[in-house]
Amino acid sequence: MKRLEETGSGSSRGLMAGILLAFALWIVAFVIRPLNFWLMMSFSTSLLAATAFIFGRPLISRRELTWKNILLGILSAAVLYALFLAGNQALILLSRLFPALIPDRAGNLGAVYANREILSPLLVGLLLFFPIGFGEELFWRGFVQRRLASKWSPLWALIATTLLYTAVHLATGNPVLILAALTCGAFWGGLYMIAGTLVPVLVSHMVWDPFIFVIRPIY
């Protein structure tokens, strides 16, 4: 019993340390920016993935690696992209009807895509696929949401993880990016809760990131 309590306590400390690390890394990447943005993001997501592996194993079992789960991930990425297309049109309409509500929609979107110019589109797309998309999902859904679901109900774990994932992006200071993080966090968290496996969520994030950022950006 004592060993179980110590294990649970260590797991909670690992979870808390991982979340604090995520906040610190995003502040460094988006605010301090000491190095190339893509280098910082690749390092940060790799470090978060390592944290998930150390404190959250096992994350994925071999039986989850099926074509069905991979296809579900690809289809969900397409659904999320469609949601963003519709959402962008809604933001355009809102900005016209209520200019004070979203005073600089175009500028905020431009800031989101500004980092594309640092490296070649091919390299940016590859880094978004891996390690950035992979590492984010492994940490937030595979580790944080899964660990919280073992303590609370799946719904509360989804809500808490989505709020944390959104809060991390407050460091960007970009309302459009923060809203995007909220939408993506709820979408991928809901997919993980319903599917009960991390594979489609990983695939969805890894496909969606380069598609919306490099292949078919939304303006």
C-alpha positions, 0 to 999 in steps of 0.5 A: 500500500505504501509503495502504491501511495509513493507511486501515485505521489510521484506520478502527480509530481511528474504531472505537475512538473510537466505542466509547469515545464510546458508553460515555461517552454511556451514563454521561452519560445513565444516571448523570449525567443532566444533561438530560431522559433522552429528549433525552439518548438522542436526542442520543446515538444521533444522535451514534453514527449520525453516527459510523457514517456518517463512519467506516463508509460505505457502510452500506446499499445501495439493493438492500437496501431491499426489502419482503422485508427490511422484512417480515423485520424486522417478523417478527423484532421479533415473535419477539423480543417473544415471547422476552421474554414467555417470558423474563419468565415464567421470571424470575418463576418463578426469583424465586419459587424462588430469591428471592436470585437476583433480589431485586427483579425488579419494582423493576428492571422498574419502573425500566426503564419509569419514564422513560416518564412524562417525556414523552407516550407518543406522543412517547416511542414516536416517539423510540424509533422514530427516532432511538433505535432507528435510531441504536443499530442503525446504530452497533452492528451496521452499524458495530461488528459489520460492522467487526469482521467484516472483521477477524475471523470473523463469529461472533467479531464477533457475540460481541464486539459483543454483549459490548460492547453489553451492557457499555455498559448496565452503566452503568444498574446495572439487572440486568434491563436488562443481561440485556435488552441481552445478549438483544437484542444477541445476537438482532440481531447473529445476525440481521445475521450470518445475513441479511447486510443491516442493513435487517431489523435496523434495522426490527426494533429500530425496531419492537420498541422502541416496542412493548415500551416504550409499546404493550405493556409487559411486567411 
